[in-house]
Amino acid sequence: LRGAAALLSGSTFCYLALRLTFSPLNDFLEQISALAELARDGLPGDRMQIFQTPGLSESSRKVNNMFESTARRMESLRRDRDQLISILDEFSDGILAVDKDYRVLYLNEEAENLLEVRADDPDEKLVTEITRVEVAQTALSDCLSTGDSVHREGQRVSPDEQITLTVDASPLRNETNELVGAVAAIHDITELRRLQTVRQDFVANVSHELKTPITAIQGLIETLAGDEDMDPETRQSFIEKIRNQTQRMSRMVQDLLTISRLESEEDSLEHQSFELVSSIEEAVETIRPQAEKKNHDLILNWPDSSPRIEGDPAAVRQLVSNLLDNAVKYTDRGGRITLTVSNEEDHITIEISDNGAGIEPRKQERIFERFYRVDDARTREAGGTGLGLSIVKHLTLSLDGEIDVESTPGQGSTFTVRIPKTQS
């Protein structure tokens, strides 16, 4: 009986001893597990209690220090990530990052616009699921298959527009240099390509326009130099032709300089408040001799009190002069040219109409382009440079105005310029 009592007493002691030993250890392990779960999800957690049990006291302190250090590093990484995303979101270029399986890791707003992304939540989706823009898919595919940076250029065709895109894709590698994805910078170069085309066309047009008078002058001079017995009347005719060709080149150079000045950011146009009608009257007087020479009926209509506008008086004079000059050139002898100025509520309207040759509808959209001629032969015969209406367009824009044309072949044309009034 005594032995049984002793055994029961010893068992009870062992149970209590084991419980006192393993209960704190279980609590310790449970707290570590809970903190690990929070850390895995990137969430901050409470620090574990400091156990007083021998062996666990120092361990609990070390665990707390480890989790505090990890939390600081994660917070630093989170700040760096948010800062990087904030910077990428502000990029003017589109930025698209994918993993090695072509699943989207990051996509900024500009990339969504350029690639016409269709998915509401593109993260983790395949590139082919979010966009149909082939140049982006090709660039990323080539980059991931070769492991090298690639540059691709292509078109994104939409129902209402065609946009030219460049995609520069670079590989993403981890610390062991293993390829883990790719990042692409996407840029809209539509305007750049348009300007390049405009520049090439401009150089080609200027070269062509100057070549004609230069060739004519060269031929005339060689004829004059090689024929000492040429009669005075023929010689004088050749000299007159040389003068006409040099004047034509001079006008062209002046028009080109005017366009250059108008397009320059350092535009030298004056901006002041001035009376419109007085500037228009000056323009009319410069054209009147040409109109009288062709027996044109020049009709002028404007309000009794001259309205005021903000801008450059010289710009208005040249604008009206160019439009009247065109009307005179393309209206046959005895024709009618009408200039009307209307004082509207918030703008001034200048309307110049004629009963001349008129312009075909398919050509009306292009008449303000440099060197575009409705009737090439007639323009050259009249001494035009093909730049007059382009200058008119630039001058109208410099006055914050707008211009349009209505025309019927064989019946004449009407050019209408609308200029805002001076703001009080």
Disulfide bonds with the S-S distance in Angstrom:
none
